[in-house]
Amino acid sequence: MNALDAPQTSLEIEYDAPIPTWFGIGGKADRLARPCSLDRLAECIRLDPNLRILGDGANLLVDDEGVAELVVVLEGPTFRGWTFDATRLRAGAGANLPKLINETVRRGLAGIESLGGIPASVGGAVIMNAGGAFGQIADAVARIHALDRQGRSVTLDRPRIAFDYRHSGLGNLIITEVEFNLSPADPASLRARHLEVMAYKSKTQPMAEKSAGCVFKNPTLTEDLTLESTDPGAPKPHEVHRAGSRVSAGMLIDRAGLKGLRVGGASVSPRHGNFIVTDAGACARDVIELMDRVALGVFARFGVTLHPEVVIWRRTK
Ligand SMILES: Cc1cc2nc3c(=O)[nH]c(=O)nc-3n(C[C@H](O)[C@H](O)[C@H](O)COP(=O)(O)OP(=O)(O)OC[C@H]3O[C@@H](n4cnc5c(N)ncnc54)[C@H](O)[C@@H]3O)c2cc1C
């Protein structure tokens, strides 16, 4: 769509705008807006109720054709700021999570330091229920504020949010603000804990490369899975993972011999099987095809289906 075809609005719209993501590849937005207030965001919803919110772009792959829906980036102090009231933290959905964590650690307030090293906006982290070996964001969320697709305000307390593993059930809402319950902690031990979490991440994951973190969710097994032990000194030659347990997708990808597999400019990281990393010249199609091949490889080897964790935006019209 060009400027002449666009419906009347006082919003500033950027046309054919790049969509920055951590993969560093992918198509553009036909239209992009940067509202700084709830009124402006409501205007965006009136313009396109199917709009897509771009957070930090850390869990996002945009297909090469880009998207027709209005892409919205939450900006300004309303959406990027935060305030503390004793142990209650209110943060705009566009606030940068790593910076916010640094601030809570500096103030000696515990609750979100276990998410250290995860690139995200607050809204994106809550939508995805981001987390890892040390905890998940749901553990600290007290309440969310959002707009629905009709522009109505919605407030949900924690017990009404269906958080699950990398899932919030909030997908159709536009999160505008999140309240967290934190607790006072000894600043020195909190800082040590935060550093420990970040050190673990950079030791086990290719943090400096272009990726979207883990591309697949860790699957829950529907049947027992017996794997040969990789440790020659292990007491048993096999390890059994029971039906109903969640196993590491990265471990399955590794055991299926898929580390290093490449399609065009996208490859499975040799450091972490669940990370797909991109080189200069990669396109979104390379990543999508590689994801398909990896999922097929794991299914062929272990009969386990992998589901994407990364969100893929595709052109629908
Ligand atoms: C190097 C690296 C390491 C990572 N490690 C981890 C990890 O350890 N654990 C983990 O869980 N994830 C990890 N990730 C993935 C990513 O950091 C998380 O999924 C994060 O929560 C994504 O947040 P975002 O703001 O970037 O969301 P985006 O990628 O911008 O968007 C993701 C989805 O959330 C939606 N969304 C974003 N903001 C809003 C909002 N305000 N309202 C409604 N919908 C919204 C988007 O529309 C999209 O559907 C990693 C990624 C990278 C690149």
The ligand as an ORCA input file, in Angstrom:
! r2SCAN-3c Opt
* xyz 0 1
  C      20.240    -14.644     21.919
  C      18.845    -14.968     22.378
  C      18.646    -15.691     23.536
  C      17.350    -15.995     23.969
  N      17.186    -16.701     25.121
  C      15.935    -16.941     25.564
  C      15.714    -17.652     26.797
  O      16.649    -18.029     27.502
  N      14.442    -17.875     27.196
  C      13.364    -17.440     26.451
  O      12.213    -17.643     26.868
  N      13.544    -16.794     25.282
  C      14.786    -16.526     24.831
  N      14.956    -15.888     23.647
  C      13.784    -15.503     22.856
  C      13.257    -14.094     23.210
  O      14.239    -13.382     23.922
  C      11.980    -14.167     24.051
  O      10.971    -14.951     23.440
  C      11.397    -12.776     24.320
  O      10.334    -12.906     25.218
  C      10.888    -12.092     23.063
  O      10.460    -10.782     23.424
  P      10.404     -9.633     22.316
  O      10.007     -8.370     22.975
  O      11.661     -9.599     21.544
  O       9.203    -10.150     21.420
  P       9.146    -10.144     19.825
  O      10.105    -11.119     19.280
  O       9.208     -8.749     19.326
  O       7.658    -10.707     19.624
  C       7.328    -12.033     19.975
  C       5.789    -12.149     19.976
  O       5.272    -11.361     21.048
  C       4.320    -10.422     20.543
  N       4.408     -9.207     21.351
  C       5.509     -8.485     21.672
  N       5.162     -7.455     22.477
  C       3.821     -7.523     22.649
  C       2.868     -6.731     23.362
  N       3.207     -5.644     24.053
  N       1.559     -7.101     23.319
  C       1.181     -8.192     22.610
  N       2.030     -8.974     21.894
  C       3.340     -8.637     21.934
  C       4.735    -10.185     19.094
  O       3.648     -9.671     18.339
  C       5.154    -11.590     18.701
  O       4.025    -12.357     18.394
  C      16.239    -15.554     23.210
  C      16.450    -14.823     22.031
  C      17.734    -14.522     21.627
  C      17.924    -13.710     20.361
*
